[in-house]
Amino acid sequence: GGQQHAVPCPRGGPGGQGQPRAEAAGTGQGHRGGHRPGAVVGAAQHLHRGLGVAGGGPGPGPAVLQTRKARRLKQAKEEAQMEVEQYRREREQEFQSKQQAAMGSQGNLSAEVEQATRRQVQGMQSSQQRNRERVLAQLLGMVCDVRPQVHPNYRISA
C-alpha cells in the first residue's frame, strides 16, 4: 500500500543516481512517483552507519554532514587524480620502452651499414696500395715506349 509523503528523495528520485535505496522490510513493491514505505528511514540509518554514527538517534547536523561529504568528495577526487597520474606514468614508460626498442633496432641497422662501408673502403685502400706500383709501371711504359707508325685512317693524296 502506498502513502505519498513530501520528503524529497536524497538520491534524485526513482531511478536516480547513487546507491540503491534500502528496501523496506516486508514490502517489495513501490508506488508511483514516491518512495517505498520505510525507505527514507532505512536510507537515513544507512547514511548514519556510513558516517560512523551509532544508533538511530539524532546525529550530526546538516552542516557537519555537508562538510564530511565535501571532505569525502575531495579525498575521492584526489585518489582518482593519483590513479590517473599513475596510469599515465605507466603508459609513458611503456611507450618509451617500445620507442627505445624500435629506435634501437634502427640504430643497430645504421651501425651495421656504417661498419660494412668502412670494411669496403679499407679493402679498396689496401687493393690500391698493392696494385699501385704495377699500375704506375704500366702507365710509364706506355708513355715512354714510343713506336712511330702511320695511322690507318691517314690517306696520302697525290
C-alpha positions in Angstrom: 0.0 0.0 0.0 1.3 3.4 -0.6 1.2 6.7 1.2 2.7 9.7 -0.5 5.0 11.9 1.5 6.5 15.3 0.8 10.1 14.4 1.6 12.3 14.8 -1.5 14.5 11.8 -2.4 18.1 12.5 -1.4 19.2 10.4 -4.3 17.3 12.1 -7.1 14.0 10.1 -7.2 13.2 6.7 -8.7 16.0 5.6 -11.0 18.2 8.4 -9.9 21.9 8.2 -9.4 23.7 6.9 -6.4 23.5 3.7 -4.4 20.3 1.7 -4.5 17.7 2.6 -1.9 17.3 0.4 1.2 14.3 -2.0 0.8 11.6 -1.6 3.4 11.1 -4.8 5.5 8.1 -6.9 4.4 7.2 -4.9 1.3 8.6 -5.5 -2.1 6.5 -3.1 -4.2 6.9 0.6 -4.7 4.3 3.1 -5.7 4.2 5.6 -8.4 6.4 8.7 -8.1 7.4 8.2 -4.5 9.4 6.0 -2.1 8.6 2.7 -0.6 7.4 3.0 3.0 10.3 3.0 5.3 12.9 3.5 2.6 13.8 7.0 3.7 14.3 5.8 7.3 16.4 2.9 6.0 18.5 5.2 3.9 19.0 7.6 6.8 20.1 4.7 9.0 22.5 3.6 6.2 23.8 7.1 6.0 24.4 7.3 9.7 26.2 4.0 9.7 28.3 5.1 6.8 29.3 8.2 8.8 30.2 6.2 11.9 27.2 7.5 13.9 25.9 4.9 16.4 22.2 4.1 16.7 19.3 5.7 15.0 19.1 8.7 17.4 19.8 12.3 16.5 23.1 12.6 14.7 25.3 15.4 13.5 23.6 18.4 11.9 23.3 19.1 8.2 26.3 21.4 8.2 28.5 18.7 9.7 27.2 16.2 7.2 27.8 18.6 4.4 31.5 19.2 5.4 32.1 15.5 5.8 30.6 14.8 2.4 32.7 17.6 0.9 35.8 16.1 2.6 35.0 12.6 1.2 34.4 14.0 -2.2 37.7 15.9 -2.1 39.5 12.8 -0.9 37.9 10.7 -3.7 38.9 13.3 -6.3 42.5 13.3 -5.1 42.6 9.5 -5.1 41.2 9.4 -8.6 43.8 12.0 -9.7 46.6 9.9 -8.2 45.3 6.8 -10.1 45.2 8.8 -13.4 48.7 10.0 -12.9 50.0 6.5 -12.0 48.3 5.1 -15.2 49.7 7.9 -17.3 53.2 7.2 -15.9 52.9 3.5 -16.6 51.7 4.2 -20.2 54.5 6.7 -20.7 57.1 4.2 -19.6 55.6 1.5 -21.8 55.7 3.9 -24.8 59.3 4.9 -24.0 60.4 1.3 -23.9 58.7 0.4 -27.2 60.2 3.5 -28.8 63.6 2.6 -27.5 63.3 -0.9 -28.9 62.2 0.4 -32.3 64.9 3.1 -32.4 67.5 0.6 -31.1 66.9 -1.8 -34.0 67.2 1.1 -36.4 70.4 2.3 -34.6 71.9 -1.2 -35.0 71.0 -1.3 -38.6 72.7 2.0 -39.3 75.7 0.9 -37.3 75.9 -2.3 -39.4 75.7 -0.4 -42.7 78.4 2.0 -41.5 80.7 -0.9 -40.5 80.2 -2.6 -43.8 81.0 0.7 -45.6 84.2 1.0 -43.6 85.3 -2.5 -44.5 84.7 -1.8 -48.2 86.7 1.4 -48.1 89.6 -0.4 -46.2 89.5 -3.2 -48.9 89.7 -0.6 -51.7 92.6 1.2 -50.0 94.6 -2.0 -49.4 94.0 -3.0 -53.0 95.2 0.4 -54.2 98.3 0.1 -52.1 99.1 -3.4 -53.5 98.5 -2.5 -57.2 99.9 1.0 -57.2 103.4 0.1 -58.3 102.3 -2.2 -61.0 99.8 0.3 -62.5 102.4 3.1 -62.4 104.9 0.9 -64.2 102.4 0.0 -66.9 101.5 3.7 -67.4 105.1 4.8 -67.6 105.8 2.0 -70.1 103.0 3.1 -72.4 104.0 6.8 -72.3 107.8 6.3 -72.7 107.7 3.5 -75.3 107.0 5.5 -78.5 106.6 3.5 -81.7 106.1 5.7 -84.7 103.6 4.4 -87.2 101.1 5.8 -89.7 97.5 5.9 -88.5 95.3 3.6 -90.6 92.9 6.4 -91.5 95.6 8.6 -93.0 95.4 8.9 -96.8 98.2 10.0 -98.9 96.9 12.4 -101.7 99.0 12.5 -104.9 
